[in-house]
Amino acid sequence: MKLEEIAPIMYRLFVNRSDAYAVQTHNGNGYLTVNETISNNQILEHLKGDETIGVYQLDKENYVKWCVFDFDKNTEENFADAKKLCDRIKGEGYYPLLELSGGGEWKCHVWTFFTQADAVSIRYWAENVSRGLEVNEIFPKQTELSEDKLYGSLVKLVLGINKKTGRR
């Protein structure tokens, strides 16, 4: 499959808020918000490794279409917890995606996709399904947008190059 064919699939899966996205700085120490409509072209640049982008999870009505669990301890034990979480999620009838996040040998994300759902319900589900496991962060972190959080949190889009480590 060509990258040009993958970009629209990734757009459908990961882009919930289309009016803004973020670009990782060249040194990898942060992200800058871009207040423009995200398109398949930005995702294609991300897949090629020319740019690393992050997507915002919450839409303006506080709905999400994915949840991600961040395992950042970079230990084999933490990675084992991520695999246990995948088994739990599969047991609930979902098909999680386990992705190495590019930040270290064992750092990873576990993604779960939904039809659009309110962030409060998904956050509640995520906290329950991950209970007893060492998850560093759960997204959605916020369940609603506010004046000081106009976009909510972002997550680096899958298959991109982490500018800090140079790893996909």
C-alpha positions as CSV (number, residue, x, y, z in Angstrom):
1,M,0.0,0.0,0.0
2,K,1.3,3.4,-0.9
3,L,1.7,6.3,1.6
4,E,-0.9,8.3,-0.4
5,E,-3.4,5.5,0.3
6,I,-2.6,5.3,4.0
7,A,-3.0,9.0,4.7
8,P,-6.8,9.1,4.2
9,I,-7.2,6.0,6.3
10,M,-5.2,7.6,9.1
11,Y,-7.2,10.8,8.8
12,R,-10.5,8.8,9.3
13,L,-9.1,7.0,12.3
14,F,-7.1,9.7,14.2
15,V,-8.4,13.2,13.2
16,N,-11.3,14.2,15.4
17,R,-10.6,17.9,15.5
18,S,-9.8,19.0,12.0
19,D,-9.4,22.8,12.5
20,A,-6.0,22.6,14.2
21,Y,-3.0,20.3,14.7
22,A,0.5,20.6,16.1
23,V,3.9,20.3,14.6
24,Q,6.8,18.9,16.7
25,T,9.8,21.3,17.0
26,H,13.0,20.3,15.2
27,N,14.8,19.6,18.4
28,G,11.8,17.5,19.6
29,N,11.3,19.5,22.8
30,G,7.7,20.5,22.1
31,Y,4.9,21.1,19.7
32,L,3.5,24.2,18.1
33,T,-0.2,24.6,17.4
34,V,-1.1,25.2,13.8
35,N,-4.5,26.9,13.5
36,E,-5.3,25.5,10.1
37,T,-7.4,22.7,8.7
38,I,-5.4,19.4,8.8
39,S,-5.4,17.6,5.5
40,N,-4.2,14.3,4.1
41,N,-1.2,16.3,2.8
42,Q,0.0,17.0,6.4
43,I,-0.5,13.3,7.3
44,L,1.5,12.3,4.2
45,E,4.4,14.6,5.2
46,H,4.2,13.0,8.6
47,L,4.4,9.5,7.1
48,K,7.3,10.5,4.9
49,G,9.2,11.8,8.0
50,D,9.4,15.4,6.7
51,E,7.3,16.6,9.6
52,T,6.0,15.1,12.9
53,I,2.5,16.1,13.8
54,G,0.2,15.7,16.8
55,V,-3.5,15.6,16.7
56,Y,-6.0,17.0,19.2
57,Q,-8.4,14.5,20.6
58,L,-11.4,16.6,21.8
59,D,-13.7,18.2,19.3
60,K,-15.5,21.4,20.1
61,E,-18.5,19.4,21.5
62,N,-16.2,17.4,23.9
63,Y,-16.5,14.1,21.9
64,V,-13.7,11.7,21.1
65,K,-13.2,8.8,18.7
66,W,-10.2,7.2,20.3
67,C,-8.5,6.7,23.6
68,V,-4.8,6.2,24.1
69,F,-2.9,4.9,27.1
70,D,0.7,6.1,27.4
71,F,3.3,3.7,28.9
72,D,6.5,5.9,29.4
73,K,8.6,4.1,32.0
74,N,10.7,2.4,29.3
75,T,10.9,-0.8,31.2
76,E,10.1,-4.4,30.1
77,E,7.7,-4.6,33.0
78,N,5.8,-1.5,31.9
79,F,5.6,-2.9,28.3
80,A,4.2,-6.1,29.8
81,D,1.5,-4.0,31.5
82,A,0.7,-2.5,28.0
83,K,0.2,-6.0,26.6
84,K,-2.0,-7.0,29.6
85,L,-4.1,-3.9,28.8
86,C,-4.5,-5.0,25.2
87,D,-5.8,-8.3,26.4
88,R,-8.3,-6.6,28.7
89,I,-9.5,-4.3,25.9
90,K,-9.8,-7.3,23.5
91,G,-11.9,-9.0,26.2
92,E,-14.3,-6.1,26.0
93,G,-14.8,-6.5,22.3
94,Y,-12.4,-3.8,21.0
95,Y,-9.3,-4.1,18.8
96,P,-6.5,-2.1,20.4
97,L,-3.4,-0.9,18.5
98,L,-0.1,-1.3,20.4
99,E,2.5,1.2,19.1
100,L,6.1,1.8,20.1
101,S,6.1,5.5,20.7
102,G,9.6,6.2,19.5
103,G,10.8,7.6,22.9
104,G,12.7,4.5,24.0
105,E,13.0,0.8,23.6
106,W,9.9,-0.1,25.6
107,K,7.8,3.1,25.6
108,C,4.5,2.6,23.9
109,H,0.9,3.7,23.3
110,V,-2.2,1.5,23.3
111,W,-4.9,3.0,21.1
112,T,-8.6,2.1,21.2
113,F,-11.1,3.4,18.6
114,F,-14.8,4.2,19.1
115,T,-17.6,5.7,17.1
116,Q,-17.8,9.3,18.5
117,A,-18.5,9.2,22.3
118,D,-18.5,11.8,25.0
119,A,-15.1,12.2,26.6
120,V,-16.5,11.8,30.2
121,S,-17.7,8.2,29.3
122,I,-14.5,7.3,27.6
123,R,-12.3,8.6,30.4
124,Y,-14.4,6.6,32.9
125,W,-14.1,3.4,30.8
126,A,-10.3,4.0,30.4
127,E,-9.7,4.4,34.1
128,N,-11.6,1.2,34.9
129,V,-10.1,-1.0,32.2
130,S,-6.5,0.0,33.1
131,R,-7.0,-0.3,36.9
132,G,-4.0,-2.0,38.6
133,L,-1.7,-1.4,35.6
134,E,1.1,1.3,35.6
135,V,-0.2,3.6,32.9
136,N,1.6,7.0,32.8
137,E,-1.2,8.9,31.2
138,I,-4.6,8.3,29.8
139,F,-6.0,10.4,26.9
140,P,-8.5,12.0,27.1
141,K,-6.7,13.9,29.8
142,Q,-9.4,16.5,29.8
143,T,-13.1,15.8,29.3
144,E,-14.0,19.3,28.2
145,L,-12.4,22.3,26.5
146,S,-12.1,25.5,28.5
147,E,-10.8,29.0,28.1
148,D,-7.3,28.0,29.2
149,K,-7.5,24.7,27.2
150,L,-8.9,25.6,23.8
151,Y,-7.6,22.5,22.2
152,G,-7.1,19.9,24.9
153,S,-4.1,17.6,24.9
154,L,-2.5,16.3,21.8
155,V,-0.9,13.0,20.9
156,K,1.8,12.4,18.3
157,L,0.2,10.7,15.3
158,V,1.3,7.1,14.8
159,L,4.1,6.1,12.4
160,G,5.9,9.4,12.7
161,I,9.5,10.1,13.6
162,N,10.1,11.3,17.1
163,K,12.3,14.4,16.5
164,K,14.0,14.0,19.9
165,T,15.1,10.4,19.4
166,G,15.0,10.1,15.6
167,R,13.0,6.9,15.9
168,R,9.6,6.0,14.4
